[in-house]
Amino acid sequence: MTDRIDIREAGAEALDEMMLTMNDAFDPGFGEAWTASQSLSMLSLPGVWLSLARYDGEAAGFALNRIAVDEVELLLLAVRPAHRRLGIGLRLIEQTSRIAREQQASKIHLEVRHNNPALQLYVNAGFMLIGRRSGYYRGRDGAVYDALTLSCAL
């Protein structure tokens, strides 16, 4: 099935595709999706890169990353619901890892809501829990959620 997945690097020219995926992938109840202006602003910064995933030519997912010194932060990873459980998220993490190693990074960090189903993907990809921020996220309904900080050595 992986031969149906195509991953390529992109920039601001791919904002529409990124936003299509973002708006489809993130549950609006948690308010985690970024706006187009937030995304464009991040894409303009040095050390930031965007990996886009397509499945059979259709927008399927993305990973937005940034490097600072020798550590990479996986800022956002999104896979559209219709394309989940096809290996796209793992392939995006592998792409992030490959580029991070090319840039001499030693670790990848990310932060995830404690009840996000993607947590299992990160654990399966080799990320380890290194911290917790109690009550960091607030849902649109006022409920609070812990943020988990994960790290993966390269």
N, C-alpha and C positions, 0 to 999 in steps of 0.2 A: 504494500500500500504506500510505502514511503516514496516510490517513484512518481506518485501523483502530487507530491508536495514540492513546491518550488519556493525557495527562500532567496531573497535578494536584498541588498542594501539600498536604501533610498534616503531622500532628504525631504525638504519642505514641499517639493513638487508632488509628494505622495500624501499630503495632508488629507485630502478628501477620502482616500482609501483608508487611511488610519482612522479617521473620524467615523466612517461607516462601521468599521470593526468595533471601535470604542463604544459607540452608542448601542450596538447590538450586544456586546459582550458583558458590559458592566450593569449590574442590577441598580436601577435608579434609587432604590430604597436606601442604599448605603452612601450615595453621593460621592463615589470614588472616581468616576469618569472625569477626565479633564476636558476643558473647553477647547475649541479650535485655537483660540488666541493663546491659551496656556501652552498647548502643544507646539504651536508655531514658535513661541518664545523660547521654549526648551530646545527645539531643533536648531535654533540659531546660535546656540552656545558652543564654544569649542569643547571637544572631547565627547560630544553627544553623537550617538548613531542610532539609526532606526533600521531594524530588520523586518521586512514584510514577508508574510507567508501567503501563498496562494495554493488552493487545492483545486485541481482540474481547471486552473485559470481563474478561479473565483477568489476574491478577497476572503481570507480565512483567519488571519491573525497577525500580530506584530509584537515585537519586543523593542522597547525604548530604553537605551542604556547611556550611562556616562562614565567616563574614567576620570579619576583624580589621583594623581601621583601613580601608585601601583595597585589601586583598588578600583573595581568596577561596581557601580550600583545599577541593578536592574530596576529601573524606575517604574515601568509598567510592562506587563505581559498580558495580552488579551487574545482569546480565541473565540470566534463566533460560536454560539450554541450549536448550530447545525454542523459544525466541524470539530466538535470536541470528541475526545477519545479515539482520535485517528493518528495520534503521535505528533501533532503539530506543535503543541506546547513544548514537548521534549526536544523537538528539532530546533525550536527557537532558542531554548536554553543552551543546546549544543553549539549553535551559531554564536551566541553571546560568549560562550566559553572560548571558542576558537579565536574570535577577534580579540578577546581580553588577553589571551596568551600571546598573540601576535604583538600586542601593545605592552608586553612585559608586565601585565598585572599578575598579582599573586593570589587575589581573592575576588569573589563576587559576593556582594551583600544585597539583600532585599528586605522589604518589610511587607507584611501581609496581615490582614485581619485574622484573628484567631479562628474564626469559624468559616473562613473562605475555603470552598472545596478544592481550590488549587493548591492548598497546603500539601496535600498528599503528592502531587506532582513534584513539588520542590524537594520533599524528603526523598522521593524515588530518584531524583536527579543528583542526590548527594549533599543537599544543604542540611546544615545542622542548626538547631536553635541556639542562639547566643544571647538573647535578651527578650524582655517583655516590657511593654509600656502599658500599664493598666489604664483602661478608660480612654485610650488615645483617639479612637474613632467614634463618631456619633452618627447614628442613622437618622434618616429624615423623620422617623417616628420618635426621636429622642433617646432611643436605646443606645447604650455605650458598649464598645467592644475593645478588647485588648489588641494591641499591635504586637506581632511577633517579629523579631529581627532574626534573620537567618543568614548564614554565611557558608560559602563553599570554597575550599582551597583549590587552586588550580595546579 
